[in-house]
Amino acid sequence: MSTALIRTEGLARSFPMGGEEVQALRGASLSLAQGSFVAVIGPSGSGKSTLLYLLGGLDRPTSGAVEVDGQRLEELDENQLATYRRQKVGFVFQSFNLIQSMTALENVIFPMVFGGIRPAERMQRGRALLEQVGLADRAGHRPGELSGGQQQRVAVARALVNGPELVLADEPTGNLDTHSGGQIMHLLAELHQQGRTVVVVSHDARVTQYATDTVRLLDGLIVDEQTYAQALGEARGMPS
């Protein structure tokens, strides 16, 4: 039986907005197995990205607990969180977040600078990762010279440079056409098959075809499949 890599208990996050408190997450509790491929789906504003940022240590909960590989993230200080992100997590974002003045190879190896890895090893590892994502021949190209799909593959390679156990992807196909989006999902599925735990946030339910587990979010709450389908049907004016 698979060991749980991620556990959350009563996880909540609120934000002040216009003099009011907006509840992005309202007591999310879940357990995700090590080596799983998790699709977190929900409409815009359901709390998907907030959940991902809390799992990745990019944000702190208002209340509740989040534990990853035995570490309680809410108990870590900023330096410890930075170490957690560098050593345990690889991030892939919708907007790619590549540095425009750097080549594809330079973007990929950049995170290794903070890990104290020697330049020769950085170059070797970076080239190997670009080859893994099918972009060995684009190593010297800057982001502006690459298609959206190619830029996202560079971003995936960059997410892998420190050998993370956990890959978190926030709407990784959101800025891509259907073909390029499919390529990225296949690439993430390959990472899962290699033994990594992958969590993908999306408003597109098609990502569930790649997933071993699906988390459905509505208005900051985790709901079951029937409740989710009924709510979306009612929102579209369809009979439940």
C-alpha positions as CSV (number, residue, x, y, z in Angstrom):
1,M,0.0,0.0,0.0
2,S,1.4,3.5,-1.0
3,T,2.6,5.8,1.7
4,A,0.9,9.2,2.0
5,L,3.3,11.9,0.8
6,I,0.9,14.8,1.4
7,R,-1.6,15.3,4.1
8,T,-3.7,18.3,4.9
9,E,-6.1,18.8,7.8
10,G,-8.7,21.6,7.9
11,L,-6.6,23.7,5.6
12,A,-8.0,27.2,5.2
13,R,-6.8,30.4,3.5
14,S,-8.5,33.8,3.5
15,F,-7.5,37.1,1.9
16,P,-8.7,40.6,2.7
17,M,-10.4,42.2,-0.2
18,G,-12.4,45.4,-0.3
19,G,-12.8,45.5,3.5
20,E,-14.0,41.9,3.6
21,E,-12.4,38.5,4.1
22,V,-12.5,36.2,1.1
23,Q,-12.3,32.5,1.9
24,A,-10.2,30.9,-0.9
25,L,-10.0,27.6,1.0
26,R,-12.4,26.5,3.7
27,G,-11.1,23.5,5.6
28,A,-9.6,21.2,3.0
29,S,-8.6,17.8,4.3
30,L,-6.9,15.2,2.0
31,S,-4.3,12.5,1.8
32,L,-2.3,12.0,-1.4
33,A,-0.2,8.9,-1.9
34,Q,3.5,9.0,-2.8
35,G,3.9,8.3,-6.5
36,S,0.4,9.4,-7.4
37,F,-0.7,11.6,-10.3
38,V,-3.3,14.0,-8.8
39,A,-5.7,16.2,-10.8
40,V,-7.1,19.1,-8.9
41,I,-10.0,20.5,-10.9
42,G,-12.6,23.2,-10.3
43,P,-13.9,26.4,-11.9
44,S,-12.2,29.7,-11.6
45,G,-12.1,30.9,-8.0
46,S,-12.6,27.5,-6.5
47,G,-9.3,27.6,-4.6
48,K,-7.2,25.3,-6.8
49,S,-4.1,27.5,-7.1
50,T,-4.3,28.5,-3.4
51,L,-4.2,24.8,-2.5
52,L,-1.2,24.3,-4.8
53,Y,0.7,27.2,-3.4
54,L,0.2,26.0,0.1
55,L,1.4,22.5,-0.8
56,G,4.5,24.1,-2.4
57,G,5.3,26.3,0.5
58,L,4.8,29.5,-1.6
59,D,2.0,30.6,0.8
60,R,1.0,30.0,4.4
61,P,-2.4,28.8,5.6
62,T,-4.7,31.0,7.7
63,S,-5.5,27.9,9.7
64,G,-5.1,24.1,9.5
65,A,-2.1,21.9,8.7
66,V,-0.2,20.8,5.6
67,E,2.3,18.0,5.9
68,V,4.6,16.9,3.0
69,D,6.9,13.9,3.5
70,G,6.7,14.3,7.3
71,Q,7.3,18.0,7.3
72,R,4.7,20.4,8.8
73,L,5.0,23.3,6.4
74,E,3.2,25.8,8.6
75,E,5.8,25.2,11.3
76,L,8.8,26.0,9.0
77,D,10.5,29.5,9.0
78,E,11.2,31.3,5.7
79,N,14.7,29.8,5.3
80,Q,13.4,26.3,6.0
81,L,10.6,26.8,3.5
82,A,13.1,28.0,0.9
83,T,15.1,24.8,1.5
84,Y,11.9,22.7,1.2
85,R,11.0,24.3,-2.1
86,R,14.5,23.9,-3.5
87,Q,15.0,20.3,-2.5
88,K,11.6,18.7,-2.6
89,V,9.4,20.6,-5.2
90,G,9.5,21.4,-8.9
91,F,7.0,24.1,-10.0
92,V,5.5,24.5,-13.5
93,F,3.4,27.6,-14.0
94,Q,0.8,28.6,-16.7
95,S,2.8,31.7,-17.7
96,F,6.1,29.7,-18.0
97,N,8.0,32.3,-15.8
98,L,11.1,32.0,-18.0
99,I,13.8,34.8,-17.9
100,Q,13.6,36.4,-21.3
101,S,17.3,37.4,-21.5
102,M,18.5,33.9,-20.8
103,T,18.7,31.0,-23.3
104,A,16.7,27.8,-22.7
105,L,19.8,26.1,-21.2
106,E,20.5,29.1,-18.9
107,N,16.9,29.1,-17.7
108,V,17.0,25.4,-16.9
109,I,20.3,25.5,-14.9
110,F,19.5,28.8,-13.1
111,P,17.9,27.1,-10.0
112,M,21.1,25.0,-9.5
113,V,23.1,28.2,-8.8
114,F,21.4,28.4,-5.3
115,G,22.1,24.7,-4.6
116,G,25.9,25.2,-4.8
117,I,26.2,22.8,-7.8
118,R,29.4,23.2,-9.8
119,P,29.1,24.9,-13.2
120,A,30.3,21.8,-15.2
121,E,27.7,19.6,-13.5
122,R,25.0,22.3,-14.0
123,M,25.7,22.3,-17.8
124,Q,25.7,18.5,-18.0
125,R,22.4,18.2,-16.1
126,G,20.8,21.0,-18.0
127,R,21.6,19.6,-21.4
128,A,20.4,16.1,-20.3
129,L,17.1,17.6,-19.1
130,L,16.5,19.5,-22.4
131,E,17.1,16.3,-24.2
132,Q,14.6,14.6,-22.0
133,V,11.9,17.1,-22.9
134,G,12.9,17.0,-26.6
135,L,14.6,20.4,-26.9
136,A,18.3,19.5,-27.1
137,D,18.5,21.5,-30.4
138,R,17.0,24.6,-28.8
139,A,19.4,25.0,-25.9
140,G,20.8,28.3,-27.2
141,H,17.4,29.8,-28.1
142,R,15.8,32.5,-25.9
143,P,12.1,32.2,-24.9
144,G,11.1,34.8,-27.5
145,E,12.4,32.4,-30.2
146,L,10.4,29.4,-28.9
147,S,6.8,28.5,-29.3
148,G,4.5,28.4,-26.2
149,G,4.7,24.6,-26.0
150,Q,8.5,24.7,-26.3
151,Q,8.7,27.3,-23.5
152,Q,6.6,25.2,-21.2
153,R,8.8,22.2,-21.9
154,V,11.8,24.3,-20.9
155,A,9.9,25.2,-17.7
156,V,9.3,21.5,-17.0
157,A,13.0,20.8,-17.5
158,R,13.8,23.6,-15.1
159,A,11.4,22.2,-12.5
160,L,13.4,18.9,-12.6
161,V,16.9,20.2,-12.2
162,N,17.1,19.6,-8.4
163,G,15.6,16.1,-8.6
164,P,12.3,17.0,-6.8
165,E,10.1,14.2,-5.4
166,L,7.0,16.4,-6.0
167,V,6.1,18.2,-9.2
168,L,3.3,20.9,-8.8
169,A,1.8,22.3,-12.1
170,D,-0.6,25.3,-12.0
171,E,-2.7,25.3,-15.2
172,P,0.3,24.1,-17.3
173,T,-1.7,23.9,-20.5
174,G,-3.7,27.1,-19.9
175,N,-1.7,29.2,-22.5
176,L,-1.2,26.4,-25.0
177,D,-3.2,25.1,-28.0
178,T,-4.7,21.6,-27.8
179,H,-1.8,19.8,-29.4
180,S,0.9,21.5,-27.3
181,G,-1.2,21.0,-24.2
182,G,-1.4,17.3,-24.9
183,Q,2.3,17.1,-25.3
184,I,2.8,18.7,-21.9
185,M,0.3,16.4,-20.2
186,H,2.1,13.4,-21.7
187,L,5.4,14.7,-20.4
188,L,4.0,15.1,-16.9
189,A,2.6,11.6,-17.2
190,E,6.1,10.3,-18.1
191,L,7.5,12.0,-14.9
192,H,4.8,10.2,-12.9
193,Q,5.7,6.9,-14.5
194,Q,9.3,7.5,-13.4
195,G,8.2,7.6,-9.8
196,R,7.5,11.2,-9.1
197,T,4.4,12.5,-7.4
198,V,2.6,15.0,-9.7
199,V,-0.1,17.4,-8.8
200,V,-1.8,19.3,-11.7
201,V,-4.3,22.1,-11.1
202,S,-6.7,22.8,-14.0
203,H,-10.2,24.0,-14.8
204,D,-10.1,21.5,-17.7
205,A,-11.6,18.1,-16.5
206,R,-9.7,16.4,-19.4
207,V,-6.6,16.3,-17.2
208,T,-8.3,13.6,-15.1
209,Q,-7.6,11.0,-17.9
210,Y,-4.0,11.1,-16.8
211,A,-4.6,11.0,-13.1
212,T,-4.6,8.2,-10.5
213,D,-6.6,10.5,-8.2
214,T,-8.9,13.5,-8.6
215,V,-9.6,16.3,-6.1
216,R,-12.7,18.4,-7.0
217,L,-13.0,21.9,-5.5
218,L,-16.0,24.2,-5.3
219,D,-15.9,27.5,-3.5
220,G,-12.9,26.4,-1.4
221,L,-14.4,23.1,-0.4
222,I,-13.4,19.6,-1.5
223,V,-16.5,17.8,-2.8
224,D,-17.4,14.4,-4.2
225,E,-17.9,13.7,-7.9
226,Q,-21.7,13.7,-7.7
227,T,-21.9,17.1,-5.9
228,Y,-19.4,18.5,-8.3
229,A,-21.3,17.4,-11.4
230,Q,-24.6,18.6,-10.0
231,A,-23.2,22.0,-9.1
232,L,-21.7,22.5,-12.6
233,G,-24.9,21.3,-14.2
234,E,-26.9,23.8,-12.3
235,A,-24.5,26.6,-13.1
236,R,-25.0,25.9,-16.8
237,G,-28.7,25.8,-16.5
238,M,-28.9,22.0,-17.0
239,P,-31.1,19.7,-15.1
240,S,-29.3,17.9,-12.3
